[in-house]
């Protein structure tokens, strides 16, 4: 049987559309700073890093598709060592020691750590004998995810560390019990409810819910012990929330969460960016003010608008139509990646492509959410759209690696019959 190696055109076109949208958005967000052509300033740098991504993508397609699987752990270990190096030789920018300066450029290893961790996760979960029911395998899985998270938190970049939670979606897809995912969602709910209502009111509320539940199920004794255990664990976690909130999170992080939950109103301080972002998006209306015509964007009202808050530039100048189209592009790309993963013949490749899709989904959810005030501001960029050479380059090689793996699916099919 003849084998075919080809790139998925739909995925490639979606990648190109999102990247071009990003370059145009960065140009619009920074053109008021004396940058009058697309090739100058930050938009020029964004275009350059996009070009470097394409160049590296061509090299990736020249490599043997099994190259990545063979060297998975080398990629992971190398990038973990780079994260360690940042702690000692990294440059501090915006309060985080997350950057390594190379001449006039700065690279953020945390962006590439997601790529390396996807290799390690794929290699571990596809290894012979791996099982979520084995305690030892669960510990290995936890170490692979927690190691980069801890190193990135030590750099002062909590937002980038939280992205690694997106791998839970991959674990769930590969057979991890949904109980862990449910417990995580419940923990977030308890955390939020405790901050909003206080530990006392939360405790009284969950006790009342338990009594109502018990009134309907008291004849079935098998529910009694589990429900009591859940109530006790929820109350104990609620009691620890205030300590965690006051002693683990930094002051600016606490204020951002309080603003998001409407516990405080600080439109001139912690809530300034989000408030101005919502004003900018709302002023765009249905069709927007037109490219390069955003008054909020040109007035420089929103700090970091070309990075974390790039979506409000799209919303102001393109209105609801452009905002919806942007989300549509990302949703289509994520669904296409899930399709590529589902049709993969090798488990390793399936997990790697699922990892990419889950990370992009997490970035999209948090970035757009914090721009419209539904999520706390934690400094997560919109992939390929927000300004940042490290992010554009890391996602570029991540995407081209996934497309390279998909391109040889026919060869994988043949190898299973030989």
C-alpha positions, 0 to 999 in steps of 0.5 A: 500500500502506498503511504501519503504524508500531507499537511492538514490544509484546514488546520494550516489555514486556521492557524494562518488566519489567527496569526494574521489577525494577531499581527493586525491587532498588535499593529492597531494597538501600538500604531498610536506610539509612532509606529506607522507601518506594519513592519515597524515596532511591535507589529514588525516583531510579531511578524518576524516571530511569525516568519521564524515559526513558519521557517521552523515549521518547514524544518519540523516537516523535514524531520522523521515523524518518530523523532519527537517520540524518541526524544520526548523526555530529552525535550522535557528535561532540557526545558525543565533545566531551562526553567531552573536556569531562569531562577538564577540568570533570568531578567525581571520584567513586570515583577516576574523573573521569567525571561532570558535575554539573548542580545536584544531579544528576550525569551520566556521559557515558560511558554516552551515548557508547555510544549515540552510537558506535552511530550512528557505527558504523551510519552508517559500515558502511551508507555506500555503498562501505564494505568490510571489505576496504579498509584505509582503511575499517578505519582509520575503523572503528578510530578510531570505536571507539578514540576514545571508549575512549581518552577514557574510559580517560583519565577513569579508567574502564577498565570503561566503556571495555571495553564498546566491544569489544562492537561487534566482534560487530556487525562480525563480523555485518556481514562482518568476517573471524572471524580478528580475533575468533579472534585476540582470544580467543586473545590473552585466553587467552595473557594468562590462561595466562601469568599463571597458569603464567608465561612459561617454562611457557607457552612450553614448553607451546606448543612441545610443542603445536607439535611434536605438531601438526607430527608429524601434519601434517609431510607437508603443508608448507603448514601449517608456516609459518603454525604457526611464525608463530602460535607465535612471535607467541604467545611474543612476546605472552606475553613482553609480558604481564607488562610490560602487567600491571605497567605498564598496569593500576592496582594495584587492577585487577591485584589483582582479576584475580589474585583472579579467577584464584585467584593470590592470596586476599584476602578482606579486600581486593580479593576482599572484594566478590566473596567476600561476593557469592558468600556472599549468592547462595549463602545464597539457596538455591533460592527465596531469603530473601524480598523485603527479607529478605536478611541480607547485603543488610540487613547492608550487607556488600557495598559498592556492592551497589545498583550493580555488585553488584545481582545478589547482592541478587536472588540472596539474596532470590529465590534460584536462581529469581529469578536464573534469571528475571532472566537469562531476561528479559535473554536474551529481550530480547537475542534479541528485539532480534536478531529486530528487527535481522534483520527490518530492511529498512535496513542502517543500522537493522539495525546500530544495533539489533544494536549495542544487543543486543551492548552489553546482552549484554556488560554482562550477561555481565561484570556477572553474571560478576564477581558470581559470581566468574568475571570480574574486577570492572571496574565495569560495571552491569547494564542498567536494574537497577543503580542509576544515572541515567545508565545508566538514561536512556542505555539507555532512549533507546537502546532507544526509538530502536531500537524507533522504527526498527523501528516503520517497517520497513513504510515501509522495505519500501515505499521499496525498491520505489518 
